[in-house]
Amino acid sequence: MIQLAPQQSIFMQVHAIDFRKGIDALVGICRGKLKQNPFSGAVFAFRNKKGTAIKLLCFDGSGFWLMHKRFSRGTLRHWPKNQDERICTTVLLIILNQGQPGFIEKPWRPLDASNASRVL
């Protein structure tokens, strides 16, 4: 699992890309299609055509990181439909784990007072 900070900018390429592309070609997509600076420290996310893999590109100040995740089972359940859809780190982590951000329940729930004494 990668560490993503809540304040980190995330940009996702909506359309699938050829996964034979390496760092230099993905930097070109960041500049050309996404109109973003790949040296900004933002995370750039890309998917393959079948939806079975994701690549993340990030510059850390001394070089680029290229992460590739291939799902052992299934395909992506969610990917943004348009380039303007805002993605936060929580949503990206849900997508990386093959979840659906729209179906997130509360991450916490209050304890039932009657069961609280059993915990202690």
Buried (B, 14 or more C-beta within 10 A) or exposed (E): EEEBEEEBBBBBBBEEBEBEBEBEEBBEBBEEEBEBEBEEEBBBBBBBEEBBBBBBBBBEEEEBEBEEBEBEEEEBBBBBEEEEEEBBBEBBBBBBEBBEBEEEEEEEEEEEEEEEEEEE
